[in-house]
Amino acid sequence: MYKAFYGLRRNPFEITPDPSFLFPTGRHNEALASLYYGVRRHKGFVVLTGEVGTGKTLLLRCLLQALKKSSDVAYAYVFNGRLSPVEFLQYIVTDFGLSGASNNKGELLLQIAHYVVSRSQKRLTTVLVVDEAHHLSTEILEEIRLLTNLETEDEKLLQILLVGQPELDEKLDSSSLRQLKQRIALRSHLLPLDSKETSGYIQRRLQLAGCAYPSSLFPPETIAAVYQHSQGLPRLINTVCENALIAGYSRQMRSVSPEIVDDIARDFRLGVQTPQIEQKKASDELDVRKAAKTLLDLYAQLQAAQKRDEELETRLRVRISEQ
């Protein structure tokens, strides 16, 4: 709709994870390198976490795109963590292209083991990728731990990548999963973009979409407004910028203004906190007030005790002098 008006060949801010639009920040490059290194060097168990919208799935798409070019790599990609242990194993078996999926967990594990071992004997790499892994139950994570037992003296036979939100870190840090945590070979965490990275992110996407003058379409003050409302989360940046282009086109404006971005942010209620967050904030403030009152009361008691000690010492001195 707006592409011809702004001289674009394609939509620059699609929400779907497109590897061609990867913006290589230092953290994203490090995380992608960690995933790729873990697979190619047969490290066994790699974890990537990050907040919603930081680009985890996009990195996975980039990784899988690279792995597809290698004839020696086969992978199963699980993107639904809300499965029972049997359903989870069935999904893996099916995605590996194995036939005759059983309803018996033992048979499924044996089928996966035979497949992984046979590929290893041919010096082939087998990968299990789990997206949205923060949804995995403790039971499934335990099954994953058992799969990590597929190994030789030199290397792991099945490479496992777990990708999810910070809740995944909390699960892996729990005492019940300490055996699994000890097997993690590489661990990365994605953060939101800073203001400079946000500017580079927007300009790169506009350039890839065919924009001749990105800084004219999205001036620095407009990018600053986008960063303020999105807090550097790539998914929110895309949402705000996409709608800002639509709004700018509807008003026949050649340059997106900060006011348009502010309007979009209000429409999407980006500055509105959820009741749970507001309640937690109020609870935290109450806790702070209680702690401050406790400290003041304690200080007052110490001051009173010191005063009593001084008065007692004075009376003792008087008595001694009278004697």
C-alpha positions in Angstrom: 0.0 0.0 0.0 2.7 2.5 1.0 5.6 0.9 -0.8 5.2 2.9 -4.1 4.6 6.1 -2.2 7.9 5.7 -0.2 9.9 4.1 -3.1 10.2 0.7 -1.3 10.6 -2.7 -3.0 9.3 -4.6 0.0 7.8 -4.1 3.4 10.8 -3.2 5.7 9.1 -4.0 9.0 7.4 -7.3 8.7 6.9 -9.1 12.0 7.7 -12.5 10.6 11.3 -13.5 11.3 13.2 -13.1 7.9 16.9 -14.1 8.1 17.7 -11.5 5.3 16.8 -8.7 7.7 19.1 -9.9 10.6 20.7 -6.9 12.2 24.1 -8.2 13.5 24.6 -6.6 16.9 27.5 -7.8 19.0 25.2 -9.8 21.2 23.2 -11.3 18.3 26.4 -12.3 16.5 27.8 -13.9 19.7 24.6 -15.8 20.3 24.4 -17.1 16.7 28.0 -18.1 16.8 27.4 -20.0 20.0 24.5 -21.9 18.5 26.5 -22.7 15.3 29.6 -23.7 17.2 27.7 -25.9 19.6 26.2 -27.8 16.7 29.3 -28.1 14.5 31.6 -29.0 17.4 29.1 -31.4 18.9 29.0 -29.7 22.3 25.7 -31.4 23.1 23.6 -28.9 25.0 23.2 -25.2 24.2 20.8 -22.7 25.7 19.6 -19.3 24.3 17.3 -17.1 26.3 15.9 -13.6 25.9 12.8 -11.4 26.5 9.8 -11.5 24.2 10.6 -9.8 20.9 14.5 -9.7 21.2 15.0 -11.8 18.1 15.5 -15.4 19.3 13.4 -17.1 16.6 15.0 -15.0 13.9 18.4 -16.2 15.1 17.1 -19.8 15.0 15.9 -19.2 11.4 19.3 -17.9 10.4 21.0 -21.0 12.0 18.6 -23.4 10.4 19.1 -21.7 7.0 22.9 -22.2 7.4 22.5 -25.8 8.5 20.3 -26.6 5.5 23.2 -25.9 3.3 25.1 -28.7 5.0 24.3 -32.2 3.7 25.6 -33.8 6.9 23.1 -32.2 9.2 19.6 -33.4 10.0 17.4 -31.6 12.6 14.0 -31.8 14.3 12.4 -28.4 15.1 9.9 -28.3 17.9 8.1 -25.0 18.4 5.4 -26.1 20.7 6.5 -26.7 24.3 3.0 -27.5 25.6 3.1 -31.2 24.9 3.1 -34.3 27.1 6.4 -36.3 27.2 5.0 -38.9 24.8 3.7 -36.2 22.4 7.1 -34.5 22.6 9.0 -37.6 21.6 6.4 -38.5 18.9 7.0 -35.0 17.4 10.7 -35.5 17.3 10.4 -39.0 15.7 8.0 -37.6 13.1 10.2 -34.5 12.3 13.2 -36.7 11.8 11.2 -38.5 9.1 11.0 -41.8 11.0 8.0 -44.0 10.5 5.8 -45.9 12.9 5.7 -43.6 15.8 4.7 -45.5 18.9 2.6 -44.5 22.0 5.2 -46.2 24.2 7.8 -43.8 25.6 10.5 -46.5 25.8 10.0 -47.5 22.2 10.2 -43.8 21.1 13.4 -43.2 23.0 14.9 -46.4 21.5 13.9 -45.3 18.0 15.5 -41.9 18.5 18.6 -43.5 20.0 19.0 -45.9 17.0 18.6 -43.1 14.6 21.1 -40.8 16.3 23.7 -43.6 16.7 23.4 -44.8 13.1 24.0 -41.2 11.9 26.9 -40.8 14.2 28.5 -43.9 12.8 28.4 -42.3 9.4 29.9 -39.1 10.9 26.7 -37.2 10.4 25.3 -34.5 12.8 21.9 -34.8 14.4 20.2 -31.8 16.0 17.1 -31.2 18.2 15.9 -27.6 18.2 13.3 -26.6 20.7 11.8 -23.1 20.4 9.5 -21.6 23.1 11.3 -24.0 25.5 10.2 -22.0 28.6 6.9 -23.8 28.2 8.5 -27.2 28.6 7.4 -29.2 31.7 9.9 -30.6 34.2 9.0 -34.1 32.9 10.0 -33.1 29.3 13.2 -31.5 30.5 14.0 -34.7 32.2 13.5 -36.6 29.0 15.8 -34.1 27.3 18.4 -34.9 30.0 18.2 -38.6 29.2 18.7 -37.8 25.5 22.0 -36.1 26.4 23.2 -39.5 27.5 23.7 -40.3 23.9 27.4 -39.8 23.7 30.8 -41.4 23.1 34.0 -40.8 25.1 34.8 -37.9 22.8 31.5 -36.1 21.9 27.8 -35.9 22.2 25.8 -37.7 19.5 22.7 -35.5 19.7 23.0 -31.7 19.7 20.2 -30.1 21.7 19.3 -26.4 21.4 16.9 -24.9 23.9 15.6 -21.4 23.1 13.1 -19.5 25.2 12.2 -16.6 27.5 14.0 -15.9 30.8 11.6 -18.3 32.6 13.6 -21.1 31.0 16.7 -19.9 32.9 14.6 -20.0 36.1 13.6 -23.6 35.4 17.1 -24.7 34.6 18.4 -23.1 37.7 15.9 -25.0 39.9 17.4 -27.7 42.2 15.2 -30.4 40.5 17.0 -29.9 37.2 20.5 -29.4 38.5 21.7 -32.5 36.6 20.5 -31.0 33.4 22.0 -27.6 34.1 25.4 -29.2 34.7 25.3 -30.5 31.1 24.9 -27.1 29.5 28.0 -26.5 27.3 27.1 -23.0 26.0 24.7 -20.4 27.2 23.7 -17.0 25.7 21.2 -14.3 26.5 19.7 -11.7 24.2 19.0 -8.1 25.4 17.0 -5.3 23.8 18.8 -2.9 21.4 20.2 0.3 22.8 19.4 3.7 21.2 22.3 3.6 18.7 21.5 0.0 17.7 17.8 0.9 17.3 18.8 3.6 14.8 21.0 1.2 12.9 18.3 -1.4 12.9 15.7 0.9 11.4 18.1 2.3 8.8 19.3 -1.1 7.8 15.8 -2.4 7.3 14.8 0.6 5.2 17.9 0.2 3.1 17.3 -3.5 2.5 13.7 -2.6 1.5 15.0 -0.1 -1.1 14.8 3.2 0.6 17.2 5.7 -0.9 17.2 8.1 2.0 16.4 6.3 5.3 17.3 9.3 7.5 14.8 11.5 5.6 12.0 8.9 6.0 12.8 8.3 9.7 14.6 11.4 11.0 16.7 11.0 14.2 14.0 12.6 16.4 11.5 10.0 15.1 13.8 7.1 15.7 14.3 8.5 19.3 10.5 8.3 19.8 10.5 4.8 18.4 13.2 3.7 20.9 11.4 5.4 23.7 8.2 3.5 23.1 9.7 0.2 22.0 12.5 0.1 24.6 14.7 -1.4 22.0 12.6 -4.6 21.4 12.9 -5.5 17.7 9.4 -6.9 17.5 7.9 -3.7 18.9 10.2 -1.6 16.7 8.7 -3.4 13.7 5.2 -2.9 14.9 5.6 0.8 15.6 7.4 1.5 12.4 5.1 -0.5 10.2 2.0 1.3 11.5 3.9 4.7 11.4 4.5 4.2 7.6 0.8 3.3 7.1 -0.2 6.4 9.1 2.3 8.6 7.2 1.0 7.4 3.9 -2.6 8.0 4.8 -1.6 11.6 5.6 0.6 11.9 2.5 3.6 12.7 4.6 7.0 12.1 3.0 8.7 11.9 6.4 7.4 10.1 9.5 7.2 12.5 12.4 7.6 11.8 16.1 4.0 12.8 16.6 2.9 9.9 14.4 5.0 7.5 16.4 3.5 8.9 19.6 0.0 8.3 18.2 0.8 4.7 17.3 2.2 4.1 20.8 -1.0 5.3 22.3 -3.1 3.2 20.0 -1.1 0.1 21.0 -1.1 1.2 24.7 2.6 0.8 24.9 2.9 3.0 27.9 0.1 1.2 29.8 1.2 -1.2 32.5 -0.8 -4.4 33.2 -2.7 -4.6 36.5 -0.3 -7.3 37.7 2.7 -5.0 37.1 0.9 -2.1 38.8 0.0 -4.2 41.8 3.6 -5.5 42.1 4.9 -1.9 41.9 2.5 -0.8 44.6 3.5 -3.9 46.7 7.2 -3.1 46.2 6.6 0.5 47.3 4.7 -0.6 50.4 7.6 -3.0 51.3 10.0 -0.1 50.9 7.9 2.1 53.2 7.7 -0.7 55.8 11.4 -1.3 55.6 12.1 2.4 56.0 9.8 2.7 59.0 11.5 -0.4 60.6 14.9 1.2 60.2 13.7 4.5 61.6 12.1 2.8 64.6 15.3 0.8 65.2 17.4 4.0 65.0 15.1 5.7 67.5 15.4 2.8 69.9 19.2 2.9 69.6 19.2 6.7 70.2 17.0 6.2 73.3 19.2 3.4 74.6 22.3 5.6 74.1 20.6 8.4 75.9 19.7 6.2 78.9 23.3 4.9 79.0 24.6 8.4 79.1 22.2 9.4 81.9 23.2 6.4 83.9 26.8 7.1 83.5 26.2 10.7 84.6 24.4 9.6 87.8 27.2 7.2 88.6 29.8 9.9 88.3 27.8 12.2 90.6 27.5 9.5 93.2 31.3 8.8 93.0 32.1 12.4 93.4 29.8 12.8 96.4 31.5 9.9 98.2 
